[in-house]
Amino acid sequence: MRLGIRLLFGFFLITGLAGFFVLRVFVTEVKPSVREVMEDMMVDTANILAEIAADDLAAGTIATGRFTQQVNDYAHRRIDAKIWGLGKQSLDYRVYVTDATGKVLFDSTHVAEGQDYSQWRDVALTLRGAYGARATREVQHDDRSSVMYVAAPVNHGGRVIGVLTVAKPVATVQAFIDRAERKILLSGLWLLVLSAAVGVAVTLWVVWSVRKLRRYANAVESGKTVPVPQVPGELGELARAMEAMRQRVEGREYVEAYVRALTHELKSPLAALRGAGELLHDELPAPDREAFAQTVLDQTGRLQHLVEHMLELSKLEHQQGPLVTQAVPVAAFLERFAALATVERTQEAIKLIVDADDSVVQAAPDLLTLALANLVDNAQAFAPAGSVVTLRARNGVISVQDQGPGVPDYALAKLGERFFSTVRPDGTSKGSGLGLAIVRQIMALHGGRMEVRNTGDGFCVELGF
């Protein structure tokens, strides 16, 4: 499972579970809270009505007195109230009054008059001096059919002479409960959506940062020189630590590889120098002495060439940051290069010709000149005397084509590696292999490519920008 999917799954799981339990708590608390508020108001109502009914109950006129008339008038009142957007068109209180024995003397619905209510909790508890209330379902298995009953003692002359109970169906406030639950659920849904959006954004940012680090690590593994990814926070510190570690490891490996390769490359010229030096101590004919002296010069030149190329390659391999490039018109650039190279090689038996279109490449001119110089030197070393080296450009691809014998197929894949070279046509010498390594590194810095291949009439190196 990919990192982004794992992060999203974990975030959604945590957010979903938290949202579920929070919403569940809110929803389950709405109905009890509304009923508690409803009961609180009914307590006030019951006690007020108990005071109003006390005189009629004491006088024995509770069924026909003023209290009864007022309650009946209340039941027949017409109302149309808008309560926070919800309409109320009915008055829902039921009121009944019992005597001190629990017998119902008055019922606003005229259903229970004459019945014994002494065993109902609201009446029984109130007659015992406690708080009397109950909730009874009209339909046994339907909680919405519950009716709340709240009682208050009717006092006269310092004693309890009866009980007044106020009843109200829970269904009359169910619309408020339903609306509150819908609002909570809708708000919770929006909260989950916003949380999911934040989770997606955070996950995408983390995955984007990690992928930048991964691309950087892959580029380093493949040997490319890339800048450190700019990532904020701890991931940025990790990127900088990785870059520092890479530099230390590469520096160590670089030195080790160069020491091994340089030791190998120096053996041959040093051995030749030592041999020539030892022989020059002896009495030699003038021609022999001149030949050995020339060997010393040739081998010291070879060493100088090797050192110069190693320094140049080392500088390129440790190039920091992106190159400063510019638009280079290829045809004019190659013409100037060929003219200068021809002047420098007036004694050399090769000819440079240019065959270029009017394309433009984005390159560092100094490095492009260095790359072409190494390719021309390489072509000169392998091409026969009097041959032609063609500098060709087509659609942003520059190639150097010689008329030499080419390279064995097995060696093509290794050309461009440090110190890898093939034997020159004369069979007496071998290059350092650093020329093509320099060219390859220059193209890597440009983000381009170097390709080599044998052609029907020689060997070709292509530089693609």
N, C-alpha and C positions, 0 to 999 in steps of 0.2 A: 504494500500500500504506500503511495507516494506521501511525502511530507505534508503537502497542502491538504490532502484529503484527510490525513490523520488529525491535523490541527482543527480543521473544520468539524470533523466528527466529534472530537473531544469538546470543542467549544459549544456546539449545538446540544450535545448530551448534557453538559453542565447547565447551560442556560435553560434548556427545556425542562430538566428536572426541577431547577430552582423556580422557574416560572410556574410550573404545574403546582408545586406545593404552595407557593405564595398565593396563587389565584384560588386554589382550593380553600385555603384558610380564609381569604376575603369572602368568597362566595358563601362558605358555610357559616360565616359570622353575620352575614347580612340579615337573614331571617330572624335569628335570635335577638339581634340588636333592635330590629324594628319592633318585635314583640315586647321587648323590655321597655322601650319608650312608650309603646301603647299601654302597657300595664301601669306605668308610672302616671300617665294622664288619667287612666280610669280610677286610680286610687283617689286622686283629687276630686274627680267627678262624683264618685260614690260618697265621699265624706260631705261634700257640699249638699248633695241631695238628701243625705241622711239628716242633716240639720233642718232642711226645709220640710221634710216629712214628719219630723218629731211631734209637732203639735197635733196634726191630724191623726197620727197613730195613737197618741195618748188619749185623744178625745173619742176614739173609736170610729172616726169618719174617714179613715184612710181610703176606703173604696169609693167614697162619694164626695170627699172634700176638695178643697182648692188645689191641693198637691196633685190629685188624680187628674183634675181638669187641665192643669198646666202641662203635665207629662203627655196627656193626649193631644193637647195643642201642639206640643213639640213634635210629636210623631207625624202630624199632618202638615207641617210647614213645608213650603216649596223652597228649594235652594238650587243654585247653579254656581258652584264655586270652582275656580281654576286654581289648583294647588300645584305650583311649579310645573305647569304645563299639563297636568292631569285633571280631568273633570270629575266633580262630585255632585251628583243629583239626588242623593238620598241621605236621610238621617238614620243611623244604624244602631243606636243604643236601644237595648231592651232593659227595662227596669222592673224589678219585682221587690215586694216588701213582705216580710214574714213577721209573725209575732214572736214572743219570747220562747215559744215551744217549737218554732220552725214551721208553722203552718202559713201557707202563702195567703195573704189577705189582699194583695193587689199585684197584678201582672199587666204590664203595658200591652202585651199581646193577647191577654185574656186566655192563655193556654193552661197555666198552672194554678189558677186561683182555687183555693180549697185543698190543695195537695200538701202532703207532709214533706218538706225539704230539709228536715232536721238532720238527715244523714249525708246530705251533700256537703262537701268540704268547705265551700264558701260560707255556708250558714253555720255548720257545726263548729268550725274553728272560731268564727266570730263570736258566737254565743259563749264560747269558753274563754273569751278575752284575748284570743290570738288573731294574727292576720289571716283572713280567709280569702282564698282565691283558688280557682281551678280552671282547667282547660278541657273541654269535652268535645269529642268529634261527633258530628252528625252522621257521618259515614265512617265506619270503623277503620277502613284501610286507606282513607284519604286524609292526609294531614291538612290539606287546604280547607277541609270542612270544619276545622276546629273553631270553637267559640270560647272566648276568654271571659271568665266571670270573676269580678272583684267585688268584695262585700265590705260594708262599713257598719258599725253598730249604730242603732238609733237609741239615743240616750234621752232620758227625761227624769228629772228629780234625782239625779245622781245614780240611776241604775239603767241597765240595758233592757229596753222594752221590746226590741225587735232588731231585725237585720234588713238593710237595703242593699241589694245587689245590682250592679251594672254589668250588662253583658254586651259583647261586641264581637261579631264574626271576624276571624282573621282574614277571610277572603276580601273584606272591604279595604284592606291595605295591601293586598297581594300585588296590585298593579305597581305600587311603589317599590315593593321588594323585587319584582321582575325587572323594573327599569334599572334599579341599582345594580342587579346582577349583570344585566346586559352591558351597562356602562363599564363595570369592572372587567368583564370578559373582553369587551372591545379595546379598552385601554391596555389590558394584558396582551392582547394580540398585537397591538401596535408596538408595545414594549418588546415583544419577542421579535417582531420584524426589524425594529431599530437595532436590537441586540445582534440579530443575525447579520444586518448590514455592517455593523461595527466589527463583528467577528470575521466576516468576509474581507473587509478592508485590512484588518490587522493581519489576517492570514496571508493575503496577497502581498502585503508589505514584507512579512517575514520570508515568504517563499521567494519573492523578488530578490531580497538581500542574499538569501542562501544561494540562489541560482547564480547571482553575480560572483559569489565566492567560488561556486563550483566551476563556472566558466574560467575564472582566473586560475584555479588549481589545475584544470584540464589543459589550459594554455601553457602553464609552467611545466606540466608533465611532458607536453609535446615539444618543449624546447623553445617556445615562442617568448619574445620579450614584450610583456604587456604591463600597462600601469596598474598600480594597486587600486582596486575598486573603492569608490568613495561611498561608504556605508556608515550611517550614524550609529552611535551607541556601542554596545558590547561587540556587535558583529563587526563594526569598523575597527575596534581594537584587535579583534581576531584577525582581520585582513592584514593589518599592519604587522602583527606578530608573525603571520604566515610569510609576509614579504621579507621580514628580517631573517627568518629561518631559511627561506629560499636563498637569500643572498649569501648567508654563511655557508650553506651546503654547497651552492654552486661555486662559491669562491674556493672552497676546499677541493671539490671535484675538479674544478678548472685547473688549479695549480697541479694537482696530482696527474691529471691527464697530460698537461703540457710538459711536465717534467719527464714523464715516461716517453712521450712522443719526441720531445727535443733530444733526450738522451739517445734514442734510436737514430734520429736524423743526423746527430753530430758525429756518430761513430765513423761513418764513411769518410767525410772530409777531414776529420782529425787524424784518422789512420793514414790517409794520403799525405797530409801535411807532415806527420811524424816520419813516414817513410822517406819522403823527399828531403826532409831536414837531415835525417841520418846519412843519406847518400851524399848530400852536399858537403858533409865533413870530409869525404874522401877525395882523393885526387881523381878528377874526372875530365874527360875530353870536353872541350868547349861546347860542342853540340849537346852532349848529355847534360852538362851543367845548365845550359839554357833551357832544356826541356824540363828538368826538375824545377828550375826557378819558375817556369811558366805554370807548372802544376801547383806550386805554392800560391801563385797569384789567382789561378782559377778556383782553387779550393777556398781561399780567403774571400773571393768574390761570392762564391756560393754561400759561405757562412753569412756574409753581409746581407745577401739577398734573403736568406732564411730569416735572419733577425728582423729585418725591415718588415717582411710580410707578417711575422708573428706579432710584432708591435701593432701593425695596422689592424690585423684580425682581432687582437685583444681589445683594442680601442672600440672597434665596431661591436663586439660581443658585450661590452659593458656600457653601451650607449643607454643613457637614462632618459626616459620621457619620449614623447613623440618627435619625429623629425620635423624640421622646418622645410616645407616643400614649396614649390612654385610651379606654375604652368610652363612646361618646356616644349616649344615647337620642335618636333623630333627632326625634321629634315634639316633645318638650319643648324641644329646642335650637332648632328652627325657630320655635316659638311665641315664645320669648324674643327671637330675632333679629328677627322681624317686628314685635314690639311696640316694640323699640328703634329699628328703622329707620323705623317709622311716626312716632315722636316726632320723629326727626331730620328728617323730610320733611313736617312739618305744612303747609308752603306748597307742596308738590309735588302735582301733579294725577294721581297714580297711587295704586292701592290694592294692598296686599299681602295675599294670603290663603294659608293653609297647608292642605295636604291630605296628611297623612302617616300611615303605619302605625306600628306599635310596634316597628319594627326598630331594631337597634343597630349602629353602625359604629365601627371602631377608627380614631381620628383625633386630630390635635392641634387642640383647640378654637379657639385663636387663629387658626391658619391657615385653618381651615374658615370662621370668621367673615370673614376677609379675602377668601376666595374668593367667598363669597356676596355680600359688599358690592360687589365689583367686578362681579359678574353683575347685581345689582340696578341699579347705576349704569348699566351698559350697556343694560339693558332700559328704564330711565327715559329714556335719551337717544334711543332709537329708537321707543319705544312712543308712541302718540297720547295726548293729554290725556284723563283720565277713564278710561283703560283699567285692566285688572287684570293684575298679575303674580302668578303662582301658584308657590308653593314646594311642590313635591310630593316625596314619598319613598315608594319601594316596594322592599322587599327589599334594602335597603342601597344603593340608587341614588337620589341626590338630583338633582332637575331644577328648573330655573328657566325658566318658560314665560311669554313676553310675548304681546301682541296687536299687535305691530308688523308692518311689511311683509315681514319676513324678509330674507334675504341672497341675492344672485344665486348661482346654483348654481356658477359658476366660482370664486367666492370662498370657498366652504365649506372646501375643503382647506387654504387658507392662513390661516384664522382661528386665532389663537393664536400666530402669528409676531410677533416684535417689530416694532412700528411699522407693521403692516399693519392697515388699517381701511377701512371703506366709508363713503361719503357718507351723512350723516344725512338723514332724511326731509325736513327743511326745505331741503336743498340748499345751505345756506350754511356749513356747518361739517363738520369731519371729526375723529374722535377720534385719539388717539395710537396705538391698537392695543395698548397695554401692559396693559390690564385683563385681556383674555383670555390674554395671555402669562403674567401673574402666576398666573391660575387654572390654566393648564396646568402650570406649574412646581410649584405646590402639589400637584397631583394626582400628578405624577411623583415628588415626595418621599414621597408616601404609597404609592407603588407602584400607583396606580390609573390611571384614564383620564378624559379629557374628550372628550365627543362633542358635535358640534353638528349641527343639522338644521332644516330648515324644516318647519313643520306647517301644517295647514289653516287655523289661526287665528293664526299668528304664527311666532315663532322660539323654539327650545328648546335649552338647554344641559344635558347630563347629566353628573353626576359619579359615576363608579363606583368604589367602594372594594373 
